[in-house]
Amino acid sequence: MGEDETAFGSRGAGHTINVNAATVSSEGFDEEREWSRALCSALEPHHTSVYVNFLMEEGQERIRQAYGPEKYDRLKALERRYDPDNLFRLNQTIVPDARRQRIASSGVAGSGARAPRSRLATPLSTAAPATASATASATRRLKTLGMM
């Protein structure tokens, strides 16, 4: 399948990695968050793109990154034409225009605003960088597993 035949890009990537960390309660959250951030930091030199369905609420620029500028612009034009009121706004939506973006972020009911997520669902891309020792530890693990 050609790169321009679907909205999803990077179809030629050798691997897709989705890092998840979870705890039953808030206990252990800091440790889980630290190792997941460290793993993401260790993988950063090998990062080529992002899969849109792995994103959390990371903003339009990150969604644009996932699709690439040309596909994003084409999708935005389709959104303006077929869904100008942003009815289909769940998941990683492309907001039709700036006015609706402001309304959506204001939390006005029916505006495209989303329900708040749990604090355990903090997007990794907005997280503080991992410590050097945690990054080194994650790198060693990856090498041991033959992934680096």
Phi, psi and omega per residue, in radians:
M1 nan 2.335 -3.125
G2 -1.273 2.680 -3.113
E3 -1.033 -0.572 -3.112
D4 -1.610 0.073 -3.096
E5 -1.456 -0.311 3.119
T6 -2.401 2.885 3.109
A7 -1.208 -0.618 -3.105
F8 -1.253 2.354 -3.121
G9 -1.846 -3.046 3.063
S10 0.990 0.655 -3.131
R11 -1.202 -0.261 3.122
G12 -1.581 0.048 -3.125
A13 -1.082 2.444 -3.140
G14 -1.235 -0.561 -3.104
H15 -2.492 2.653 2.958
T16 -2.166 2.176 -3.100
I17 -2.110 2.235 3.088
N18 -2.097 1.974 -3.090
V19 -1.607 2.160 3.114
N20 -2.200 2.486 3.041
A21 -2.411 2.381 -3.106
A22 -2.569 2.669 3.036
T23 -2.349 2.724 3.127
V24 -1.238 -0.637 3.125
S25 -2.345 -3.042 -3.138
S26 -1.238 -0.314 3.082
E27 -1.179 2.308 -3.129
G28 1.539 -0.122 -3.101
F29 -1.053 -0.791 -3.098
D30 -1.048 -0.724 3.134
E31 -1.168 -0.752 3.128
E32 -1.107 -0.768 3.122
R33 -1.077 -0.742 -3.096
E34 -1.097 -0.822 -3.108
W35 -1.197 -0.613 -3.137
S36 -1.206 -0.681 3.067
R37 -1.145 -0.693 3.132
A38 -1.106 -0.727 3.119
L39 -1.108 -0.774 3.106
C40 -1.068 -0.715 3.107
S41 -1.125 -0.708 3.136
A42 -1.150 -0.562 -3.132
L43 -1.466 -0.229 -3.061
E44 -0.865 -0.750 -3.135
P45 -1.103 -0.327 -3.097
H46 -1.792 0.010 -3.068
H47 -1.263 2.284 3.095
T48 -2.064 -0.485 -3.109
S49 -2.883 -3.082 3.121
V50 -2.313 2.474 3.088
Y51 -1.577 2.145 -2.996
V52 -0.983 -0.601 -3.102
N53 -1.333 -0.120 3.042
F54 -1.595 -0.147 -3.110
L55 -1.302 2.663 2.978
M56 -1.713 -2.573 3.072
E57 -1.544 1.515 -3.003
E58 -2.005 0.072 3.040
G59 1.651 2.879 -3.065
Q60 -1.140 -0.607 -3.127
E61 -1.120 -0.672 3.127
R62 -1.212 -0.632 3.072
I63 -1.149 -0.716 3.092
R64 -1.043 -0.712 3.093
Q65 -1.045 -0.731 -3.090
A66 -1.113 -0.729 -3.117
Y67 -1.503 -0.465 -2.992
G68 1.572 2.634 -3.012
P69 -1.031 -0.752 -3.087
E70 -1.181 -0.814 3.133
K71 -1.158 -0.695 3.137
Y72 -1.050 -0.806 -3.136
D73 -1.093 -0.702 3.088
R74 -1.126 -0.765 3.128
L75 -1.143 -0.656 3.119
K76 -1.130 -0.705 3.097
A77 -1.100 -0.726 3.082
L78 -1.126 -0.696 3.120
E79 -1.081 -0.777 3.114
R80 -1.067 -0.676 -3.076
R81 -1.331 -0.826 -2.997
Y82 -1.742 -0.329 -3.126
D83 -2.484 1.014 -3.065
P84 -1.115 -0.408 3.120
D85 -1.623 0.079 3.082
N86 1.014 0.733 3.095
L87 -1.049 -0.743 3.140
F88 -1.584 1.304 -2.969
R89 -1.893 0.056 -3.123
L90 -1.405 2.954 -3.070
N91 1.105 -2.470 -3.072
Q92 -1.730 1.373 -3.048
T93 -1.357 2.651 2.981
I94 -1.715 2.020 -3.087
V95 -1.282 2.290 -3.052
P96 -1.041 -0.692 3.123
D97 -2.704 2.997 -3.041
A98 -1.126 -0.651 -3.123
R99 -1.059 -0.818 -3.136
R100 -1.177 -0.541 3.081
Q101 -1.065 -0.765 3.135
R102 -1.139 -0.730 3.125
I103 -1.118 -0.782 -3.119
A104 -1.060 -0.705 -3.104
S105 -1.352 -0.218 -3.139
S106 -1.394 -0.279 3.123
G107 1.520 0.229 3.125
V108 -1.198 2.248 -3.097
A109 -0.995 2.392 3.108
G110 1.344 0.120 -3.058
S111 -1.682 -0.034 -3.041
G112 1.846 0.009 3.134
A113 -1.233 2.582 3.139
R114 -1.834 2.759 3.031
A115 -1.178 2.523 3.132
P116 -1.119 2.552 3.121
R117 -1.618 2.808 3.069
S118 -1.097 2.700 3.128
R119 -1.180 -0.270 3.106
L120 -1.324 -0.197 -3.098
A121 -1.740 0.618 3.134
T122 -1.136 2.183 3.128
P123 -1.143 2.396 -3.104
L124 -1.137 -0.583 -3.058
S125 -1.190 -0.356 3.121
T126 -1.739 0.034 -3.099
A127 -1.385 2.746 3.062
A128 -1.155 2.634 3.127
P129 -1.071 2.619 3.117
A130 -1.236 2.742 3.094
T131 -1.197 2.732 -3.129
A132 -1.060 -0.687 -3.109
S133 -1.205 -0.658 3.111
A134 -1.181 -0.680 3.102
T135 -1.122 -0.755 3.110
A136 -1.091 -0.709 3.123
S137 -1.106 -0.776 3.127
A138 -1.136 -0.679 3.109
T139 -1.080 -0.766 3.124
R140 -1.057 -0.746 3.123
R141 -1.060 -0.782 3.133
L142 -1.075 -0.737 3.124
K143 -1.116 -0.728 3.123
T144 -1.058 -0.656 3.135
L145 -1.412 -0.041 3.140
G146 1.332 0.351 -3.107
M147 -1.635 -0.099 3.110
M148 -2.366 nan nan
